[in-house]
Amino acid sequence: MTTPVLHHVPGARSFRTLWLLQEMGITPEIVEWKIQDGSMRSPEFLAKSPAGRIPALEIDGTVIYESGAICEYLCETRPEHGLGRAPGDAERVPFLEAMHYAETIGHLIAGLNLQWIFLRNPEDRSDTVVKIEAKRLAATLMPLEQLLGTQDHILASGFSAADTMYGFTLTAAGKYVRLENFPNIQAYNARMADRPGHKAACALDGERNFPGKDFYEVGA
Ligand SMILES: N[C@@H](CCC(=O)N[C@@H](CS)C(=O)NCC(=O)O)C(=O)O
């Protein structure tokens, strides 16, 4: 297999792919992009990811964008790792739900990132919107908090690619929602951070290239 190429922004959604690849023992060549410098809107990058988003993965002679699609593709083409749940599997439904629910959470984080981090003029930020969106984000975490009170992983049978879809997502949520109020998610994050595959992905992640506070408080 030629070395896959991962288009990546440190600390962003492409971490999901990086982590899954590391769990499969695959180390990609990493091409790092910056969200703020306009390079992700270059014709070169748009040819790989038409909306100018990461991740995009060059693998097996093709380029795939959308982290969930990449996750499913890797599981289907590399079944020997046992990280996916194929049609007919008893855990197929929770597996598919995780592929997409991670994005329900992810798009709320993206909206809050825009309000708090990427707006050129902070005065354009709306306290009303950030307050509502942080509440909506907390509401999406509740079902996971309950689930992780009864099992150690997203799927009851143990670690799977479903967990990697929450990589970046459940830690980034902590910038806008107090994770102290979600002790099962906090414990889960710590368990995942302890995995050798996760540690290896963190070592390859690279330095964050957008500024960030640990927590964003409305009205502060
Ligand atoms: N649903 C897509 C979302 C990808 C996405 O929005 N990625 C963000 C980084 S976390 C991005 O590339 N943002 C660049 C931009 O919005 O211009 C996926 O899961 O791959």
The ligand as a Gaussian input file, in Angstrom:
#p B3LYP/6-31G(d) Opt

LIG

0 1
 N      -18.717000      17.028000       8.200000
 C      -17.333000      17.299000       7.887000
 C      -16.949000      18.620000       8.518000
 C      -15.523000      19.009000       8.207000
 C      -15.173000      20.365000       8.779000
 O      -16.007000      21.283000       8.823000
 N      -13.906000      20.528000       9.226000
 C      -13.489000      21.811000       9.737000
 C      -12.369000      21.667000      10.750000
 S      -12.865000      20.852000      12.211000
 C      -12.954000      22.651000       8.582000
 O      -12.303000      22.129000       7.708000
 N      -13.212000      23.937000       8.611000
 C      -12.726000      24.840000       7.623000
 C      -13.710000      25.909000       7.296000
 O      -14.815000      25.900000       7.879000
 O      -13.371000      26.739000       6.483000
 C      -16.473000      16.144000       8.390000
 O      -16.854000      15.512000       9.379000
 O      -15.424000      15.864000       7.787000

